Amino acid sequence: MIADVLLGVVAFLHLVACPYTKVEESFNVQATHDILFHRQNLEKYDHHEFPGVVPRTFVGPLFISGLAAPFVALTQLIWENKFIAQYLVRGCLGLCVLYGFSTFRRAVSKKFGSDVGTMLVLLTATQFHFMFYITRPLPNVFALSVVLLALSSWLTGKHGSFIWQSGFAIIVFRSELCLFLGLILLHELGTRRLGVLELLRHGVPAGVVCLAVTVSVDSVFWQKLLWPEGAVLHYNTILNKSSNWGTEPFLWYFYSAIPRALVASTLLVPAGMWLDSRIAKTVAPALGFVLLYSILPHKELRFIIYVFPVLNVAAARFCATVYHNWRKSKRWVVAALIVIGHLMANCAATAVFMYVSHHNYPGGYALHMLHQTVPSHTDVHVHIDVGSAQTGVSRFGQLNSNWRYDKTEDLTPGGAQMMAYTHLLLEATDQSQLYTKSHDTFVTVEGFSGIQKQFRSFPPIAIKTEPRIIVLAKKKGKSRGTA
């Protein structure tokens, strides 16, 4: 119970520090908004105007919206502030992941000892990326809650549950999980803990049911026959179009993503695997998944978020061993100091990461400041450019029902259509100079631009910011033009 509360508090702090969302989360954010506020009126849903590169499933947003709906209805009666609903939606998602993690922790405690489970919680709480992501409405995070349940079933030998949960995670949310969960399945088959007949008995109906769920739900919302994750698999793997969004070297996950996610705990993973052969067998599928997934050139840390709890089990095994032996000799005392020092290093890194992330959503803060400054009864027609929409603006942030919000893309900078708006949210580029005669600079929002070393002071680093988003207001007396 205490462990669950600790992780809940840490997740809440991340949510409050970074309440806005980015472009990767936009589909699920807008989908939950539209389910909550537009309900059966599908014509008003955001995905019809901005469908994205590939379609995504509505199964996750529909489930989370159902959990959040009673609380959203209550808060709307009291405060009439839609942005509170975004907090609630993200909070419900975080609780789902934490439920999965709590189940996983109990399975770890049962198999490796309660002290390993306790250390797993402590390590996870001090690391940034896992706790930061669990409230963010990404496809990977929706899948993560189910993957944690599947891993728990694996550790406790519940093969039927493992197959059903794995099938749901793969078919509905993230098809690449067939590599991770498939390796576990092959291991169970190879060790004969799972028989082929049992696999077929659960696997065939699980595949049919999960596919039927996503196709039936998503065909309604997309208004065409569709299996979203099948389209994503075709786009990213067969067509390899994901490379359009950038590429990284083959070993990037190993030398960059995992060390950033686990921070100092990365160094303890090999030690935990060496101490306990059972741990090594548990971690092997996770490392195998990362190795196989590294073949795809487009890489992001969130793509492998499922392996972080598994790798942390190895580090937790080492910490638990030190805890049991630190009184026995000076060597173990030194090991205990290393464990304590590494936890402090994790916390320090988390503080830096959180501060940087707080400054990564200038679009959201720009729209918030516009609402705070301009009276609600004012006639406002605001244009939100791509940079603003990608860095924090969502439908939850469109608070005034009397204002008009427009995300129309590819408008001519400085053209007549742009001049029709009373306010503009724009990236702070040279194009903003086109509006110096027609608009006043209303607000300038700074965003993260880098880290500067300063060894002669404490702390030895400084976070650099620079103007990212500007809000322009049309000067009085200027014609609006024709939209």
Summary of the structure (lengths in Angstrom):
residues: 483
radius of gyration: 24.3
end to end distance: 56.9
largest distance: 81.6
contacts: 1596
relative contact order: 0.10
helix: 66%
strand: 8%
